[in-house]
């Protein structure tokens, strides 16, 4: 299926050849030129060798997903030519340019600059624009290195101009020159800063490390303490400690790291300490595919931890949701004094997309603590006081004159250890039933599109939002709608029941092998999906792939 006025560019080569340099440079130039962009990376967990690529999809309209086929492939090494030659669209182009770099720059390491030149010429971008970006990228390098890269850039540009005049891609440009080009990790990091996070502690684990990098970058400006812990066990316990004394705290990891945090998660549940944890999923079990994507931690996060206690799980599917739901995560964690989990994946974490703006008017920092002024008047303080809502007044140690007790054993209202059966029942009711009752009234509602006349309804959570949206637009004559779940726990069962009431066919779309969303839907509502389209090879759904699966398995029943 072809799409008007859009282009997919793939820069492919081995690790260490600078695909990111090419991709980032082109994204900056293309955005400035007014194109809407969706870019993503496919890379192996190795420093050198293998085959990686950086893919950029551009159009004059907003984009939400990637394509499976390419219009222009720029091969930085010989193997890439054979690997990707069969995925080129009709009238597409594949360019092996490693010889240009070697001939002009004297070394193949300049191949990334040659690629920038070739692609810029293909797209009709002014040479001065790409030259300025390359000079900025290499600004801290020796002048000889800068000059060599500019020479190779010009050689690639001129080579294309002189040899491929008839293949220049002329696209109508959009109005995306302003706004931001941002990925999910960056949006979550900015959301945390906007929410007033003052302590971020994590052990670097792909694909969550981008959050740590961003918060570290702005730490001094916003007075944030950032700690790289020795492991995930230390990280979760450190944020519990920081939150206990009043600092909004957060950590990020992937499934393997979250597994180490589970005992700490239960500690936060028992001590009613608000924390925020990001699980940026990757294929598992064990180390799995460290640099690839999956959505197989759904059941794990819902049930993680020994014992029963309330938690919330947000599953953002867009850059905007990553930002705003992170802010809400801090507010809800503090209001209900619970752990809140944000579940993303490598695809959402690392993919870049244009957004117009992040609305500062929507940023609301809601602190649910006893203020310093009020603390002066607190006496006979009971940290775990039984209340109708299950939420106890939360004081900050040192702000009140009373002795402050906190305990990981079962405890009385004032925090003393107890083994009394009646007290145990009251505390479980408080931590689980009462809080879950309140949380059920603050669920992020399912987001639905094209539902009114739909006979087939696709359902997904998290990063599948973009591909579901574009699939429904591409198949607009097939009476297909979709539902996106930005929150999976507490599960929005009643809302889903209303939306799905008239559906003739229900299909879940999931990046896992066990149809975990379909199982959750059945457990919580009694509604069974007619079919689940599953993908668990470590790669995300792309537009061409999902349309093919829907045509074969849903529309024809093959």
KOLVOSE-212479 format. One record per residue (C-alpha): residue number from 1; chain; x, y negated, z negated. Coordinates in steps of 0.2 Angstrom, whole numbers. Layout:
<recs>
n/chain/X/Y/Z
NUM/A/X/Y/Z;
...
</recs>
This chain:
<recs>
n/chain/X/Y/Z
1/A/0/0/0;
2/A/7/-17/5;
3/A/4/-33/-5;
4/A/4/-50/4;
5/A/16/-64/0;
6/A/27/-54/-12;
7/A/44/-46/-12;
8/A/53/-33/-23;
9/A/72/-34/-24;
10/A/83/-20/-31;
11/A/101/-23/-35;
12/A/109/-6/-38;
13/A/126/0/-43;
14/A/136/8/-57;
15/A/137/2/-75;
16/A/150/-11/-77;
17/A/147/-19/-59;
18/A/137/-33/-66;
19/A/119/-30/-61;
20/A/113/-41/-75;
21/A/124/-55/-69;
22/A/116/-54/-52;
23/A/98/-52/-59;
24/A/99/-66/-72;
25/A/106/-78/-59;
26/A/93/-74/-46;
27/A/79/-75/-59;
28/A/85/-92/-64;
29/A/86/-98/-46;
30/A/69/-90/-41;
31/A/60/-97/-56;
32/A/66/-114/-52;
33/A/61/-112/-34;
34/A/43/-109/-40;
35/A/41/-91/-39;
36/A/32/-80/-52;
37/A/44/-66/-58;
38/A/43/-49/-65;
39/A/60/-41/-68;
40/A/66/-25/-77;
41/A/81/-15/-79;
42/A/84/4/-77;
43/A/101/8/-85;
44/A/110/23/-93;
45/A/117/24/-110;
46/A/135/22/-104;
47/A/148/8/-102;
48/A/154/14/-85;
49/A/148/25/-71;
50/A/131/32/-67;
51/A/118/23/-57;
52/A/109/8/-64;
53/A/98/-6/-56;
54/A/90/-23/-59;
55/A/74/-25/-51;
56/A/65/-42/-47;
57/A/47/-44/-41;
58/A/43/-61/-35;
59/A/26/-69/-29;
60/A/16/-85/-28;
61/A/4/-78/-41;
62/A/7/-71/-59;
63/A/14/-54/-60;
64/A/12/-41/-74;
65/A/20/-25/-67;
66/A/34/-18/-57;
67/A/33/-9/-40;
68/A/39/8/-35;
69/A/45/3/-18;
70/A/57/-11/-13;
71/A/58/-23/1;
72/A/77/-27/-1;
73/A/90/-16/-9;
74/A/107/-23/-12;
75/A/119/-9/-15;
76/A/135/-13/-25;
77/A/142/4/-22;
78/A/141/18/-9;
79/A/130/31/-19;
80/A/116/18/-21;
81/A/114/18/-2;
82/A/109/36/-2;
83/A/99/35/-18;
84/A/87/22/-13;
85/A/86/22/6;
86/A/70/32/5;
87/A/60/20/-6;
88/A/62/5/6;
89/A/46/-2/13;
90/A/43/-3/31;
91/A/53/-18/38;
92/A/63/-18/22;
93/A/82/-20/22;
94/A/96/-11/13;
95/A/113/-19/12;
96/A/129/-11/6;
97/A/140/-26/2;
98/A/155/-19/-8;
99/A/166/-21/7;
100/A/162/-40/7;
101/A/168/-42/-11;
102/A/184/-32/-8;
103/A/188/-41/8;
104/A/184/-59/2;
105/A/188/-58/-16;
106/A/202/-46/-16;
107/A/194/-35/-29;
108/A/177/-25/-29;
109/A/173/-33/-46;
110/A/167/-48/-37;
111/A/153/-38/-29;
112/A/140/-46/-41;
113/A/144/-63/-34;
114/A/143/-57/-16;
115/A/126/-49/-20;
116/A/120/-66/-27;
117/A/125/-74/-10;
118/A/117/-61/1;
119/A/100/-61/-8;
120/A/100/-80/-9;
121/A/102/-82/9;
122/A/89/-69/13;
123/A/76/-79/3;
124/A/81/-95/11;
125/A/88/-102/-6;
126/A/99/-117/-4;
127/A/117/-112/-7;
128/A/120/-127/-19;
129/A/106/-120/-31;
130/A/114/-103/-33;
131/A/132/-110/-34;
132/A/126/-121/-49;
133/A/119/-106/-58;
134/A/135/-95/-55;
135/A/146/-110/-61;
136/A/136/-110/-77;
137/A/137/-91/-80;
138/A/156/-92/-78;
139/A/159/-108/-86;
140/A/169/-101/-100;
141/A/181/-92/-88;
142/A/198/-97/-81;
143/A/196/-109/-66;
144/A/204/-96/-55;
145/A/190/-83/-59;
146/A/177/-96/-56;
147/A/184/-101/-39;
148/A/186/-82/-34;
149/A/167/-79/-38;
150/A/162/-95/-29;
151/A/172/-89/-13;
152/A/164/-72/-14;
153/A/147/-80/-17;
154/A/149/-91/-1;
155/A/156/-76/9;
156/A/140/-66/5;
157/A/129/-80/9;
158/A/137/-84/25;
159/A/138/-65/30;
160/A/119/-64/28;
161/A/116/-80/37;
162/A/126/-75/52;
163/A/121/-57/53;
164/A/103/-56/47;
165/A/94/-72/54;
166/A/78/-62/59;
167/A/76/-53/42;
168/A/75/-68/31;
169/A/60/-66/20;
170/A/49/-82/20;
171/A/37/-82/5;
172/A/25/-95/0;
173/A/31/-102/-17;
174/A/20/-104/-32;
175/A/20/-117/-45;
176/A/30/-107/-58;
177/A/45/-119/-60;
178/A/40/-124/-78;
179/A/36/-113/-93;
180/A/47/-99/-98;
181/A/54/-83/-91;
182/A/55/-72/-107;
183/A/55/-53/-112;
184/A/45/-44/-126;
185/A/60/-44/-138;
186/A/63/-62/-136;
187/A/44/-66/-139;
188/A/44/-56/-155;
189/A/59/-64/-161;
190/A/52/-82/-158;
191/A/36/-76/-166;
192/A/45/-71/-181;
193/A/54/-88/-182;
194/A/37/-97/-180;
195/A/29/-86/-193;
196/A/42/-92/-206;
197/A/53/-77/-207;
198/A/68/-81/-218;
199/A/76/-64/-219;
200/A/80/-52/-204;
201/A/89/-36/-207;
202/A/92/-22/-195;
203/A/104/-9/-189;
204/A/106/-11/-170;
205/A/96/2/-161;
206/A/91/1/-142;
207/A/79/-6/-137;
208/A/75/-17/-152;
209/A/92/-25/-153;
210/A/87/-40/-143;
211/A/76/-46/-157;
212/A/91/-46/-169;
213/A/101/-55/-156;
214/A/88/-69/-154;
215/A/85/-71/-172;
216/A/104/-72/-175;
217/A/106/-85/-162;
218/A/93/-97/-170;
219/A/97/-92/-188;
220/A/107/-107/-193;
221/A/95/-119/-185;
222/A/80/-112/-195;
223/A/89/-107/-211;
224/A/87/-88/-208;
225/A/98/-75/-217;
226/A/102/-61/-204;
227/A/110/-46/-210;
228/A/117/-31/-199;
229/A/114/-17/-211;
230/A/125/-1/-212;
231/A/109/10/-207;
232/A/90/9/-206;
233/A/88/15/-224;
234/A/97/0/-230;
235/A/88/-12/-218;
236/A/71/-7/-224;
237/A/75/-8/-243;
238/A/84/-24/-241;
239/A/68/-32/-233;
240/A/58/-25/-247;
241/A/69/-34/-259;
242/A/69/-50/-250;
243/A/50/-50/-248;
244/A/48/-46/-267;
245/A/57/-62/-271;
246/A/46/-72/-259;
247/A/55/-72/-242;
248/A/46/-67/-227;
249/A/56/-52/-220;
250/A/57/-41/-205;
251/A/67/-27/-197;
252/A/67/-19/-180;
253/A/72/-2/-174;
254/A/66/13/-163;
255/A/58/29/-167;
256/A/74/38/-174;
257/A/78/23/-185;
258/A/60/21/-191;
259/A/61/40/-196;
260/A/74/35/-209;
261/A/64/20/-215;
262/A/48/31/-219;
263/A/53/33/-238;
264/A/55/14/-239;
265/A/38/12/-230;
266/A/30/21/-244;
267/A/39/11/-257;
268/A/32/-5/-249;
269/A/15/4/-249;
270/A/16/8/-268;
271/A/24/-8/-274;
272/A/12/-18/-262;
273/A/26/-28/-255;
274/A/23/-36/-238;
275/A/35/-32/-224;
276/A/35/-32/-205;
277/A/43/-18/-195;
278/A/45/-17/-176;
279/A/46/0/-168;
280/A/53/-2/-150;
281/A/50/15/-143;
282/A/61/26/-133;
283/A/60/44/-127;
284/A/63/56/-141;
285/A/65/68/-151;
286/A/82/65/-159;
287/A/93/53/-148;
288/A/82/56/-133;
289/A/85/44/-119;
290/A/92/29/-128;
291/A/89/16/-115;
292/A/73/22/-108;
293/A/54/20/-112;
294/A/40/30/-120;
295/A/24/28/-130;
296/A/25/44/-141;
297/A/27/37/-158;
298/A/8/33/-159;
299/A/3/47/-171;
300/A/19/45/-180;
301/A/16/27/-185;
302/A/-2/30/-190;
303/A/3/44/-202;
304/A/21/39/-207;
305/A/25/39/-226;
306/A/21/51/-240;
307/A/4/48/-248;
308/A/-10/37/-243;
309/A/-9/18/-241;
310/A/-16/4/-230;
311/A/-6/-2/-215;
312/A/-9/-11/-199;
313/A/-2/-6/-182;
314/A/-1/-19/-168;
315/A/2/-14/-150;
316/A/5/-29/-139;
317/A/5/-28/-120;
318/A/10/-45/-114;
319/A/23/-58/-119;
320/A/10/-69/-126;
321/A/3/-55/-137;
322/A/21/-51/-143;
323/A/22/-69/-149;
324/A/5/-71/-157;
325/A/3/-54/-164;
326/A/20/-55/-173;
327/A/14/-71/-182;
328/A/-2/-62/-186;
329/A/8/-47/-193;
330/A/17/-59/-206;
331/A/0/-67/-211;
332/A/-9/-50/-213;
333/A/6/-42/-222;
334/A/6/-55/-234;
335/A/-13/-57/-236;
336/A/-15/-38/-240;
337/A/2/-35/-247;
338/A/5/-21/-235;
339/A/18/-15/-222;
340/A/13/-21/-204;
341/A/20/-12/-189;
342/A/22/-19/-172;
343/A/24/-5/-159;
344/A/32/-9/-142;
345/A/43/1/-130;
346/A/59/-2/-120;
347/A/48/-7/-105;
348/A/40/-22/-114;
349/A/55/-26/-124;
350/A/67/-28/-109;
351/A/56/-34/-95;
352/A/55/-52/-91;
353/A/40/-62/-85;
354/A/34/-80/-82;
355/A/23/-88/-94;
356/A/16/-105/-94;
357/A/18/-109/-112;
358/A/17/-103/-130;
359/A/3/-114/-139;
360/A/10/-122/-155;
361/A/-8/-125/-160;
362/A/-11/-107/-162;
363/A/3/-105/-174;
364/A/-4/-103/-191;
365/A/7/-99/-206;
366/A/-4/-92/-220;
367/A/6/-90/-236;
368/A/-4/-79/-249;
369/A/6/-82/-264;
370/A/4/-91/-281;
371/A/12/-108/-278;
372/A/26/-115/-288;
373/A/14/-128/-296;
374/A/1/-115/-300;
375/A/14/-103/-307;
376/A/18/-114/-321;
377/A/1/-111/-328;
378/A/1/-92/-326;
379/A/1/-81/-342;
380/A/-3/-63/-345;
381/A/2/-59/-327;
382/A/-4/-43/-320;
383/A/5/-39/-304;
384/A/-7/-25/-299;
385/A/-23/-32/-306;
386/A/-39/-23/-300;
387/A/-49/-35/-289;
388/A/-65/-32/-278;
389/A/-54/-34/-262;
390/A/-40/-24/-268;
391/A/-28/-39/-267;
392/A/-20/-44/-283;
393/A/-14/-62/-286;
394/A/5/-62/-280;
395/A/17/-72/-290;
396/A/36/-74/-286;
397/A/48/-69/-299;
398/A/57/-84/-308;
399/A/42/-95/-304;
400/A/32/-89/-318;
401/A/37/-88/-337;
402/A/30/-70/-340;
403/A/40/-55/-338;
404/A/37/-47/-321;
405/A/35/-28/-319;
406/A/36/-19/-303;
407/A/36/0/-301;
408/A/37/14/-288;
409/A/29/26/-300;
410/A/10/26/-302;
411/A/7/11/-313;
412/A/-6/1/-323;
413/A/-12/-16/-318;
414/A/3/-25/-327;
415/A/16/-13/-319;
416/A/20/0/-332;
417/A/22/18/-328;
418/A/6/29/-331;
419/A/0/46/-328;
420/A/-18/42/-333;
421/A/-30/50/-320;
422/A/-43/36/-321;
423/A/-30/23/-318;
424/A/-23/34/-303;
425/A/-40/34/-295;
426/A/-42/15/-297;
427/A/-25/12/-289;
428/A/-28/23/-274;
429/A/-44/15/-271;
430/A/-36/-2/-272;
431/A/-21/2/-261;
432/A/-31/12/-248;
433/A/-50/10/-247;
434/A/-52/-8/-253;
435/A/-38/-14/-242;
436/A/-43/-4/-227;
437/A/-61/-11/-229;
438/A/-55/-29/-228;
439/A/-43/-25/-214;
440/A/-57/-17/-203;
441/A/-65/-34/-203;
442/A/-49/-42/-195;
443/A/-45/-30/-181;
444/A/-39/-37/-165;
445/A/-53/-32/-153;
446/A/-50/-22/-137;
447/A/-47/-33/-122;
448/A/-58/-27/-107;
449/A/-57/-32/-88;
450/A/-69/-29/-74;
451/A/-80/-18/-85;
452/A/-97/-25/-80;
453/A/-100/-15/-65;
454/A/-86/-2/-68;
455/A/-90/17/-67;
456/A/-72/22/-71;
457/A/-64/14/-86;
458/A/-45/16/-89;
459/A/-39/14/-107;
460/A/-21/10/-113;
461/A/-11/2/-126;
462/A/5/-8/-127;
463/A/15/-10/-111;
464/A/2/-2/-99;
465/A/-8/-18/-100;
466/A/1/-25/-85;
467/A/0/-11/-73;
468/A/-18/-7/-78;
469/A/-23/-25/-74;
470/A/-14/-25/-57;
471/A/-21/-8/-52;
472/A/-39/-13/-55;
473/A/-36/-29/-45;
474/A/-28/-18/-31;
475/A/-43/-6/-31;
476/A/-56/-19/-34;
477/A/-68/-10/-22;
478/A/-68/6/-32;
479/A/-78/0/-47;
480/A/-63/3/-59;
481/A/-61/-7/-75;
482/A/-49/-6/-90;
483/A/-47/-8/-108;
484/A/-31/-13/-117;
485/A/-29/-10/-136;
486/A/-18/-23/-144;
487/A/-21/-14/-161;
488/A/-22/4/-164;
489/A/-24/5/-183;
490/A/-36/2/-191;
491/A/-44/9/-175;
492/A/-57/-3/-166;
493/A/-69/12/-164;
494/A/-85/3/-165;
495/A/-80/-10/-152;
496/A/-74/4/-140;
497/A/-90/13/-142;
498/A/-100/-2/-136;
499/A/-89/-5/-121;
500/A/-88/13/-116;
501/A/-107/16/-118;
502/A/-111/16/-99;
503/A/-95/23/-92;
504/A/-96/38/-80;
505/A/-78/42/-82;
506/A/-65/38/-95;
507/A/-47/40/-92;
508/A/-32/36/-104;
509/A/-16/30/-96;
510/A/-1/34/-108;
511/A/18/36/-107;
512/A/18/52/-118;
513/A/16/70/-115;
514/A/2/74/-128;
515/A/-12/61/-123;
516/A/-10/54/-140;
517/A/-22/39/-137;
518/A/-35/51/-130;
519/A/-34/61/-146;
520/A/-35/46/-157;
521/A/-51/40/-147;
522/A/-59/57/-150;
523/A/-55/58/-169;
524/A/-61/40/-172;
525/A/-76/39/-161;
526/A/-81/57/-155;
527/A/-79/51/-137;
528/A/-68/62/-126;
529/A/-58/56/-112;
530/A/-62/64/-95;
531/A/-44/64/-90;
532/A/-27/57/-96;
533/A/-14/51/-84;
534/A/2/54/-93;
535/A/20/50/-89;
536/A/35/55/-100;
537/A/50/55/-89;
538/A/57/40/-98;
539/A/52/28/-84;
540/A/37/16/-85;
541/A/21/17/-74;
542/A/24/6/-58;
543/A/10/0/-47;
544/A/13/12/-33;
545/A/14/27/-44;
546/A/-2/24/-54;
547/A/-12/20/-39;
548/A/-6/36/-31;
549/A/-11/46/-47;
550/A/-28/38/-48;
551/A/-32/41/-29;
552/A/-27/59/-31;
553/A/-34/64/-49;
554/A/-48/51/-52;
555/A/-56/45/-36;
556/A/-55/62/-27;
557/A/-53/74/-41;
558/A/-39/83/-34;
</recs>
